[in-house]
Amino acid sequence: MISPLLSRRQFVRYSATALMLITCCRDASAFSRELLSSLKIPGEEKGRLPSPAGMTEGIYVPGWKAVSRNSIDRLVNFVRRNGLNTLMIDVKNARGELFYTPRSLLARRIGSQARTRDGRTVSLPMDYLLDLASHHRLKLIARHVMFRDLRLYQAREDFRLWSKGTQQWVDMRQKGVVEYNLDLLTEEKKFGFSEIALDYIRFPATNKFGAGTEKCAIIDSIVRTARETVGKDAELGVQVFGYTAWHHRKAGVGQRIPTLAPHVDVVYPMLYPSHFWPGSFGFKDPSRHPYEIIAMGYKAAMGQVGTGTRVIPMIQAFRYSREDVRAQLKAVRDLEMPGYICWNSAGAYERFFPAEVL
């Protein structure tokens, strides 16, 4: 049986063989139809990549670390060597860079596709990435950053919401901002990733921009529309502010788990212990309690979701030791969580693995 995933050269060769059989053999028609139906031209829309069975055990990967076949090879070798099975990779990052060639007219107009310093556009090698993941039974999650978007912020003054340091936010209350992201999701859902995870789908962490309930209603509506947009082409996840695991009022960013959960398959609470204020949950220094923070945050978030929605913590893999990462993973194992995603903004995990939990 011929593999359904072929290079263009292989496609041409096998297609020519099939056509010759059709021409030369009286009984070749049935065979040729089966052969041709098994061929897939590289670059065509792919079906959804199936998720591996069992826990989700993965790492976040910045888009810039996955734009070549060599880099994909290194990533796949790393996760397999360390017993992992999932890669969460940027398709749109916090700078508003897209790691594919967009069809969106606005994205093209503002130059959203990622570019090298000398101006060359770059993309994820989608076919190669998906084929390799399928071969090794890895799960691929497309990370799409919603409202922290430098490119759109710079290009459209009318879309600007707030800026502080390196964070530039566009206004999620504006129809044009939301539609821009929905248009991109319409493209991204066809790539073949198992899941799309929405990050920065919230308000900035500031007391501005209205009451908490008003913010929550806005974000709820956007997530509901994103669910309708993605449909059944991929699972949908949302990454939520750490304090949101306990209650939306603790965070004040417009994320309310009980009203988000019915519209998503996965909630990813970002339970980075070093990001909690001193004194939180009775800990003078929460960063020194990695096991407890992951365990407590997971339990709190689980108390806010219904059946059918998984809670998978984002765990801290920065400014920590291997022992601290191991403590977080032990909490995942002890509470029989459905998985975890390690977060390091630079995608640098070598010093943390292997992190076996006995």
Secondary structure, 3 states (H helix, E strand, C coil): CCCCCCCHHHHHHHHHHHHHHHHHCCCHHHHHHHHHHHCCCCCCCCCCCCCCCCCEEEEEECHHHHCCHHHHHHHHHHHHHCCCCEEEEEEECCCCCECCCCCCHHHHHCCCECECCCCCECCCCHHHHHHHHHHHCCEEEEEEECCECHHHHHHCHHHEEEEECCEEEECCCCHHHHHHHHHHHHHHCCCCCCEEEEECCCCCCCCCCCCHHHHHHHHHHHHHHHHHHHCCCCEEEEEECHHHHCCHHHHCCCCCHHHHHHHCCEEEEECCHHHCCCCHHHCCCHHHCHHHHHHHHHHHHHCCCCCCCEECCEEECCCCCHHHHHHHHHHHHHCCCCEEEEECCCCCCHHHCCCCCC
